């Protein structure tokens, strides 16, 4: 059996194992869940190490352009290179960076976070986690403010009437589209104004805002559903392909075996429940 056929059986098993949750929580689903979480964690940890830590951290602490082989700092590097030459190649790390001792601070914070594995030293991890969470929150707040707040405000600052614009256009700017954006923005914001009761004319205006919000949320939800449906179609296409003779009817065999095992498990559970009664 080639690796391609073996991969077809594995892919088919994992797909049916996830689908088996529609029946109930069972060992097949737990196996697929644990495999997915474990492989994802290992993959992203390796990707993060080789794309961030090794080039951007170690590459700035021991760059090849400052390597001399005589100083204490690079003697430490030579010792690390003896332990793992793939992470610390001979002659320094050539990633185009210069030497920055300031990167010892994030390096120390990362080591402190790893100390959470030891109970007596776990309190060191609080400093690394606090710095990371605070820095990430600040950067995310700035990015969110710049893109989701200021960007949205800039997007609503548009000319309502412009002689160069057509009255109506489905794909580009037009007087009609600009008016729709203006009305939707104002009525949507007024809906969240709770200092005045939503009654009378003000209540009718806020109801228009509700319609705009419903259309927006519905479009976002529909887009998400379309993405999930496309993934589902992709899995069905592969299952159909793996049911052919060149893959030894992998989909059919895996489905039959899993259904038989689940039926046997359900039969035994019914017998045990009857015995208890």
C-alpha positions in Angstrom: 0.0 0.0 0.0 1.5 3.3 -1.1 1.5 6.5 1.1 -1.1 8.0 -1.1 -3.6 5.2 -0.5 -2.7 5.2 3.2 -3.4 9.0 3.3 -6.7 8.4 1.6 -7.7 6.0 4.4 -6.6 8.4 7.1 -8.4 11.4 5.5 -11.5 9.3 5.1 -11.4 8.1 8.7 -10.9 11.6 10.1 -13.7 13.0 8.0 -16.2 10.3 9.0 -15.0 10.6 12.6 -15.9 14.3 12.6 -19.3 13.6 11.0 -20.0 10.9 13.6 -20.6 13.6 16.1 -24.0 14.1 14.4 -24.9 10.7 15.9 -23.5 11.4 19.3 -20.2 12.0 21.1 -18.2 8.8 20.5 -14.5 7.6 20.6 -14.1 8.2 16.9 -14.9 11.9 17.2 -12.6 12.2 20.3 -9.7 10.6 18.3 -10.2 13.1 15.4 -10.6 16.0 17.8 -7.4 15.2 19.7 -5.4 14.5 16.5 -6.6 17.8 15.0 -5.7 19.9 18.1 -2.4 18.1 18.6 -1.2 18.4 15.0 -2.4 22.0 14.8 -0.6 23.0 18.0 2.6 21.3 16.9 2.5 22.7 13.4 1.9 26.3 14.5 4.5 26.0 17.2 7.1 24.8 14.7 6.1 27.5 12.2 6.3 30.2 14.8 9.7 29.1 16.0 11.3 28.9 12.5 9.6 32.1 11.2 9.8 34.3 14.3 12.0 33.1 17.2 14.9 31.7 15.2 15.3 34.5 12.6 14.0 37.5 14.5 15.1 36.8 18.1 18.2 34.6 17.8 19.1 36.3 14.5 19.4 39.7 16.3 21.2 38.3 19.3 23.9 36.4 17.3 24.0 37.8 13.7 26.6 36.5 11.4 27.9 40.0 10.5 29.2 40.4 14.0 30.6 36.9 14.4 34.3 36.8 15.4 34.6 33.5 17.3 36.7 35.1 20.1 34.3 37.1 22.3 32.5 35.6 25.2 29.1 36.2 23.6 29.8 34.3 20.5 31.6 31.5 22.5 28.2 31.0 24.1 26.8 30.8 20.6 29.4 28.2 19.6 28.3 26.1 22.5 24.7 26.3 21.4 25.7 25.5 17.9 27.4 22.4 19.1 24.1 21.3 20.7 21.9 22.2 17.7 23.6 23.3 14.5 20.2 23.6 12.6 19.0 26.3 15.0 22.4 27.9 15.6 24.4 27.4 12.3 28.1 27.9 12.4 29.3 31.4 11.9 26.2 33.1 13.3 22.6 33.5 12.0 22.4 35.2 8.6 19.0 36.9 8.4 20.1 40.4 7.5 19.9 41.7 11.1 22.4 43.6 13.2 23.3 42.9 16.8 20.7 44.2 19.3 21.2 43.3 22.9 17.8 44.9 23.7 16.3 41.6 22.5 17.5 40.0 25.6 14.4 41.4 27.3 11.9 39.4 25.3 14.2 36.4 25.4 14.2 36.6 29.2 10.4 37.1 29.3 10.0 34.0 27.1 12.2 31.9 29.4 10.2 33.2 32.4 7.0 32.0 30.7 8.5 28.5 30.2 9.3 28.4 33.9 5.5 27.9 34.5 6.3 24.2 33.9 8.0 24.1 37.3 5.8 24.7 40.3 8.3 26.5 42.5 9.3 28.9 39.7 5.9 29.3 38.1 5.5 32.8 39.6 8.1 34.0 37.1 5.7 33.3 34.3 3.3 36.0 35.5 5.7 38.7 34.4 6.1 37.3 30.9 2.4 36.7 30.5 1.5 40.2 31.9 3.9 41.9 29.5 2.7 39.8 26.5 -1.0 40.4 27.2 -0.5 44.1 27.9 1.6 44.7 24.8 -0.8 42.6 22.6 -3.8 44.4 24.0 -2.2 47.8 23.2 -1.2 46.9 19.7 -4.6 45.3 19.0 -6.4 48.3 20.4 -4.4 50.6 18.1 -5.0 48.4 15.1 -8.7 48.1 15.9 -9.1 51.8 16.3 -7.2 52.6 13.1 -9.0 50.0 10.9 -12.5 49.5 12.4 -13.2 52.9 13.8 -11.2 55.5 11.8 -11.4 53.5 8.7 -15.2 53.3 9.0 -15.5 57.0 9.7 -13.4 57.8 6.6 -15.5 55.4 4.5 -18.7 57.4 5.4 -17.1 60.8 4.5 -18.2 60.8 0.9 -19.7 63.4 -1.4 -23.5 62.9 -1.7 -23.9 65.0 -4.8 -21.2 65.1 -7.4 -21.7 66.1 -11.0 -19.1 63.5 -12.1 -21.0 60.6 -10.5 -24.0 58.8 -12.1 -27.3 58.7 -10.4 -27.3 54.9 -10.0 -24.6 52.2 -10.3 -24.4 48.7 -9.0 -20.6 48.4 -9.0 -19.2 51.9 -8.4 -20.0 55.1 -6.6 -23.3 56.9 -7.4 -25.7 59.4 -5.9 -28.0 56.6 -4.9 -25.3 54.5 -3.2 -23.9 57.5 -1.3 -27.4 58.3 0.0 -27.9 54.7 1.2 -24.5 54.8 3.0 -25.5 58.1 4.7 -28.9 56.9 5.8 -27.7 53.5 7.0 -24.8 55.1 9.0 -27.0 57.7 10.7 -30.0 55.5 11.4 -27.7 52.6 12.6 -25.9 55.0 15.1 -29.2 56.4 16.3 -30.4 52.9 17.2 -27.7 52.8 19.8 -28.7 56.1 21.3 -30.6 55.1 24.4 -30.9 58.5 26.2 -34.2 59.0 24.4 -37.0 56.5 24.1 -37.5 55.0 20.7 -41.0 56.4 20.1 -42.6 58.5 17.5 -40.6 59.8 14.6 -37.3 58.9 16.4 -38.6 55.3 16.9 -39.4 55.0 13.2 -35.9 56.3 12.3 -34.2 53.8 14.6 -36.4 51.0 13.1 -34.8 51.9 9.7 -31.4 51.5 11.4 -32.5 48.0 12.6 -33.3 47.0 9.1 -29.8 48.1 8.0 -28.2 46.2 10.9 -30.2 43.1 10.0 -29.1 43.2 6.4 -25.5 43.7 7.5 -25.5 40.8 10.0 -27.4 38.6 7.5 -24.9 39.2 4.8 -22.0 38.5 7.2 -23.7 35.3 8.4 -24.5 34.2 4.8 -20.8 34.8 3.8 -19.7 32.6 6.8 -22.2 29.9 5.8 -21.0 29.9 2.2 -17.4 29.4 3.4 -18.4 26.5 5.6 -20.5 25.0 2.8 -17.6 25.2 0.4 -15.4 23.3 2.9 -18.2 20.7 3.2 -18.4 20.3 -0.5 -14.7 19.8 -0.7 -14.8 17.0 1.8 -17.6 15.3 -0.1 -15.7 15.6 -3.3 -12.7 13.9 -1.7 -14.9 11.2 -0.2 -16.3 10.4 -3.6 -12.9 10.3 -5.1 -11.6 8.0 -2.4 -14.4 5.6 -2.9 -13.0 4.6 -6.3 -11.1 1.4 -7.1 -7.7 3.0 -7.3 -8.0 3.9 -3.6 -9.3 0.4 -2.7 -12.8 1.9 -2.0 -11.4 3.6 1.1 -14.6 5.7 1.8 -16.9 2.6 1.6 -14.7 0.4 3.8 -14.2 3.0 6.5 -17.9 4.0 6.5 -19.0 0.3 6.9 -16.5 -0.5 9.6 -17.3 2.7 11.6 -21.1 2.1 11.3 -20.7 -1.5 12.4 -18.5 -0.5 15.4 -20.9 2.2 16.5 -23.9 -0.1 16.1 -22.1 -2.8 18.2 -21.3 -0.2 20.9 -24.9 1.0 21.0 -26.2 -2.6 21.2 -23.9 -3.3 24.2 -25.0 0.0 25.9 -28.6 -1.1 25.6 -27.9 -4.5 27.0 -26.1 -2.9 30.0 -28.9 -0.5 30.6 -31.5 -3.3 30.5 -29.4 -5.4 32.9 -29.3 -2.5 35.4 -33.1 -2.2 35.2 
